[in-house]
Amino acid sequence: MTDADQLGSRRSRRRLLRTLAGTVAVASAGCVTTGLSVRAEGVSESNVFSSFSSKSSLSWGGNRAWVSASLTDAATTRGKVRTLTVVPKGGTAFWTGTLSGGETSATMSVPVGKPVTVNAIDATDALVDSVRLLVRGTPVP
C-alpha cells in the first residue's frame, strides 16, 4: 500500500467516524419519553369516538406520540365525519387527517404532556363531536 493509499484510507475512516458520531448525537438529541399512556375525557358520551390508545410505549424526541383513535361504526357513514383535528389548548391545529366513509380508525400525532381537543368535523365543515385528550409519559434525558 502506498503512502497516498494509506492517507486516503485514514481520511475515509475519519469521515466514517465523524458521520457515525454525528448520527448518534442527532438520534439521541432531546429526550426519549417512555411509558406513554392516553387519557381521554368525553369518550363514553361520544357518538363518534369509541376509544384512544397509544401506538407505542415510546416516543423519540419526547414531543409527540402516535395515537390510534377508534371510531363508532356510524361516525363516517351516518355522521359523515371526514376530518379529525388535534388542537392544543389555545393553539392552532397540531395535526389534521381526513377520513373516508366507512373508516373506523385513524392514527393521529399528538403532543406529549399537553392537553388537546380532538375534533370530528363533517363534510360541511361543521363540528360533529370533540373529546379532550392527554398523552403522558416519563421523559428520559
C-alpha positions in Angstrom: 0.0 0.0 0.0 1.4 3.4 -0.9 1.5 6.5 1.3 -1.3 8.0 -0.8 -3.5 4.9 -0.3 -2.9 5.0 3.5 -3.7 8.7 3.7 -7.0 8.1 1.7 -7.9 5.2 3.9 -7.3 7.3 7.1 -9.5 10.1 5.7 -12.3 7.6 4.9 -12.1 6.2 8.4 -12.2 9.6 10.0 -15.1 10.7 7.8 -17.0 7.5 8.7 -16.3 8.0 12.4 -17.4 11.7 12.2 -20.6 10.6 10.4 -21.3 7.9 12.9 -20.7 10.3 15.9 -23.0 12.9 14.3 -25.7 10.3 13.6 -25.6 9.1 17.2 -25.7 12.7 18.5 -28.7 13.6 16.4 -30.5 10.3 17.2 -30.1 10.9 21.0 -30.7 14.6 20.9 -33.6 15.8 23.0 -35.1 13.0 25.1 -37.0 9.8 24.9 -40.4 9.5 26.6 -41.3 6.1 27.8 -44.4 4.6 29.3 -46.8 6.5 27.2 -50.4 6.5 28.3 -53.5 8.1 26.9 -56.3 9.7 28.9 -59.5 10.7 27.1 -62.4 12.6 28.6 -65.8 12.5 27.0 -65.5 9.2 25.1 -68.3 7.5 26.9 -70.7 10.2 25.8 -69.4 10.4 22.2 -71.3 9.4 19.1 -68.0 9.5 17.1 -65.2 8.2 19.3 -65.2 4.8 21.0 -61.6 4.7 22.3 -58.0 6.0 22.1 -54.7 4.2 22.6 -51.0 4.8 22.2 -49.5 3.1 19.1 -46.2 2.7 21.1 -45.0 2.9 24.6 -42.0 5.1 23.5 -41.7 8.5 21.8 -38.3 9.6 20.4 -37.7 13.3 20.8 -40.3 13.3 23.5 -42.6 15.9 22.0 -45.2 13.8 20.1 -46.8 10.4 20.1 -48.8 8.4 17.6 -52.3 7.7 19.0 -54.9 5.4 17.5 -58.5 6.7 17.6 -61.3 4.1 17.2 -64.5 5.5 15.8 -68.0 4.2 16.1 -69.4 2.4 13.1 -71.8 5.3 12.3 -69.2 8.1 12.6 -68.2 8.3 8.9 -71.4 6.9 7.5 -74.4 8.5 9.2 -72.3 11.2 10.9 -70.4 12.0 7.7 -67.2 12.7 9.7 -64.5 13.5 7.2 -61.8 15.3 9.2 -60.1 14.9 12.6 -58.0 17.7 14.1 -55.8 17.7 17.2 -55.8 21.2 18.7 -53.7 22.1 21.8 -55.4 24.4 24.3 -55.3 28.0 23.0 -53.5 26.9 19.8 -54.0 26.0 16.2 -54.3 22.6 14.7 -51.3 20.4 15.6 -52.4 17.5 13.3 -55.2 17.2 10.8 -56.3 14.0 9.0 -59.0 13.0 6.5 -61.4 10.0 6.7 -63.4 8.2 4.1 -66.9 6.8 4.5 -66.8 3.5 6.4 -63.4 4.1 8.2 -63.5 3.2 11.9 -60.0 4.1 12.9 -57.3 6.8 12.5 -53.7 7.3 13.7 -53.0 10.8 14.9 -49.9 12.7 16.0 -50.5 14.2 19.5 -48.1 16.3 21.6 -46.9 14.6 24.8 -47.8 16.3 28.1 -50.1 18.9 26.6 -53.9 18.7 26.8 -55.6 18.7 23.4 -59.0 18.6 21.9 -59.7 16.1 19.2 -62.4 17.5 16.9 -64.5 15.5 14.5 -65.7 17.6 11.5 -68.2 16.6 8.9 -68.3 17.1 5.1 -69.9 20.5 5.5 -67.1 21.6 7.9 -69.5 21.5 10.9 -68.2 20.3 14.3 -69.8 16.9 15.0 -68.1 16.0 18.2 -65.0 16.7 20.3 -63.2 15.0 23.2 -60.3 16.0 25.4 -57.1 14.0 25.3 -53.8 13.9 27.2 -50.8 11.8 26.4 -48.4 11.3 29.3 -45.1 9.6 29.7 -41.8 9.6 31.6 -39.0 11.7 29.9 -35.6 10.1 29.9 -32.8 12.5 29.1 
